[in-house]
Structure formats: structure tokens, C-alpha cells
Amino acid sequence: MTEAQINRVNCPRCEREIDAAEEQCVYCGARLKRSFVRRMLERFCAPSTDEHKISQAVSKGKRPSMTSPEDLGVYLKHAIGDEEFALMIVGVLEKIGRDGSIFVKRGGEGNPYSVEYRTSEPPAHMSRGDVAKRIGELTKVLDSAKSPIEEERLQEELAQLVGTSATIWVNSSSQEDLDKASLLLEKTVQAIERVFG
């Protein structure tokens, strides 16, 4: 929603567009009822991205007010210190949603990153509860994978279960660049968890 859309509503009686802050319609006098969602938007939505306020909140360790993907991009830029990676992650999160998974691998043709998306259906024989349980099991086992081959196999199974996944390809031949991208992703996850719990 834009700032103009948040600040304007239609009168329930005459249907003319009026200022949302009004208690009654200026044209017909009808009392305005604002929905819970509208009241929450009015209360918590900042009118526009304010990079200075967000950067101050990050530096003080406080939770910034964010209402758009642009705000999240600014927040991540200041939280992880890499604007290109932050903006790429915001785009990835918009495409894969909250249930998707992100992997970091070496290769690809980006400068320095490229993203590959993959969509799949979970097995038909599994219920939603079974899928959620298996995803939990896989994420625990993935942290203790002993070999790159085992880790890749677990990631493939996880990607199939979550439905949508993104692979961030780091275009570098050095392990240091891959480790840096993995660290940035880890810092991003921590920053998002600090804000959204």
C-alpha cells in the first residue's frame, strides 16, 4: 500500500474518497468505521522508507519500523554491511516466500552472485504434518552432515519438500568467497530473526 492509499478511505454511505483520519464523512456526515487492519496499518506503517532512522535503529540494536520490501533491503544493508547481497536476498525472499529454502553454492555466472529458483511438489503420500516433521528432521541432520555429498543429498530432499528453493551461486574459484557468502546469509538470517522473531 502506498502512503496515499493508507491515508484515504471511501465513505460507506456516499462512497466518496475522504481522509482516513476523519471521524465522519465531510460530504454526508456518516460516521466512519475503520477496520482493525486499517487501524493497525495507520498505527504501524511509516509513510516512506527512512534510511537514516533504520540505520540508527540498527546501530543502537533496536527494532526498526519496516513496512515494505524496500525497508527490509535498507535494514539488511546496514545489518550485514553488503548492499548488493541484501537487495538480492530481499528479491529471493519475495519469490520463495516464508516456507522456501536458500542454499549457497560455488559456481554460476553472476558477478559476484546469481540466483537459481526451483519449484517442486512434495510427495503425494505425505500429509502437511509429515512434510513439516521431515523438514525439521532434515534441518537438524543437515547441520551435522559429515561430507559434501551427504549435505547435497539432504539439501536436495529438503528443497523438494519445501516446494520453492533458491540457490545462490557464488561466482568464484576461492573457498574464501564462498565462505563470505555463507557468512552473509547467516548474518541475514540472524538479522531477520532479530526483527521478526
N, C-alpha and C positions, 0 to 999 in steps of 0.2 A: 504494500500500500504506500502511496506517496503521501507527503505531508498534506497536500490539498485534499486528498480523499479522506484522511483521518479527521480533518477539521470541518468537513461538510457532511450533512445528512439530508435525507428527504423527509419532509413533514408527512406524518401518517394520514392526515386529513386532506390537505390540498396538494400534496406531493411535490411541492416546490423545494428547491435545494436551499438550505439555510445553514448558518454556522452551528456546528455541533455543540459549542459551549452555551448556546441559548437554552433557557429552561422551557420556553414556549415559542411557537411559531410567530414570527414578526408579521406574517401576512394574515393568518386566520385565527391566531391566538390559541391553537391547540397545544396542550401540554405534551412535551416530548418525553418519551421513554427511551432510554438508551440501553441497549443490550449489555449483558455482562462482558461480552467480548469487546464491544466498543469502549466500555469504561476502562477495561484493562489496557487496551491499545492506547487510549488517551493518557492513562497514568504512566505506562512504562515505555512508550515509544518516544525516542528523541526525534526531533524534526529532521535531522540530517546527520551524516557522518561527521563527527568532530574528532579529527585525528589527534589534536592536542589533548583533549580530555581522555581519550582512550590511552594515549601514550603515558599520560600522567598516572592513570589508574594502574597500568602495567608496572610502572616504575615503583609505585607505592604498594604493590601487591594486592590491590583492591580489585573487585569485580566491576568491569566497565559496563555501561549500558549499551547493549547491541540490539539492533532491530533489523538488520539486513545482512546479506552476504558480504557487502562492501565493508560493513563494520567488523565482521569476523575477519576479513582479509587484513584490515588495518591492525586489529588486535594481534593476530598471529604474526604479522610482520614485526611488531615490536616485541612480542613474547619470544620468538625464536631467532630473530635477527637476520632473516633472509626473505626479502620481499618476493622474489621470484618463486621460491618454494611455497611460501604462504598463499600466494594467489593461485598457484597450481592446485594446492590442497583444497582450497575453497571450491574450485571448479570440480574437483574429483568428488568432494562430499555432496555437492549439489546433484551430481549424476548418479552416484551409487546409493545415496540415502543413508539412513542411520543403521541399517542392518547389513550393509555391504562390508567388504574387507579390502584392505590395501596391502600390497606386497611391494618390496623394493628389491630389484634385481639389477645386475650389471649387464649392459648391452644397450640395444636400441639406437635410435638415430636422432635423439634430441640434443639440444645444446643448452645446458648440460642434461636436461631431463626430457623424457617423453612418457606419455601415459597410454596404456592399452586397456580397454574395457572388455569385459567378458560377462555375458549373461547366460545363466543356465537354470534349469528347473531341478528342484530337489527330487529325489527318488519318490515315485508314486506310492510305494509301500510304507513310507514313513509319515506319521502324523506330525503336526506342528510341534507338539511336545517332544516327540522323538528327535526331530531336527534340532530343536533348541538344546536338548540334552547332549546330543552328539557334538554340536558346535562347542559347547562348554568343555567336553572331554578333549576335543581336538586342540583347543587353545591351550589347555594345560599341558598336553603332551608335546605340543609344538615348542614350548619354551625349553623343554629338556631334550630336544632332538639331538642325537649323537652325531649324525652325519648330514652333509648337504643333500644327499639323495633322499634320506628319510624325511628331512624337513620339506623338501619339494613335494614329495608324495602327500604329506599331511596338508600342505598348502593347497594342493590340487583338490583334495577331498573337501577341505573347508570352503574353497571357492565354489564348488558345486553345490554345497548345502546352503550357502548364504544367498545364492541367486545372482547377485551382481558383484563383481570384484574389479578392482583396478590394480594394474601392475605399473609401478613407476620404474621406468628403465633409466638407469644412470649411465650416460654415455661416457665411460671412462675405462681405461685399462687398469687403473690402480685400485687396490683394495681400500686405500685411504678415502677416495671419493665415495665409494660405496658405503663405507662406514660413516662418513659425514652425512650422507643422505639418510641412512638408517637412524642416526642420532637426531637429525632434524625431524624425522617422522615421529620419533619417540617424544621429543620435546613438544611437538604439535599436539600429540595425544594428551600429554600431561597438561598443556595449556588449555585445551578444550575441556578436560575434566575439571580443572580449577573453576571454570566459568559455569559449565552446565551440570556439574556434579556427576 
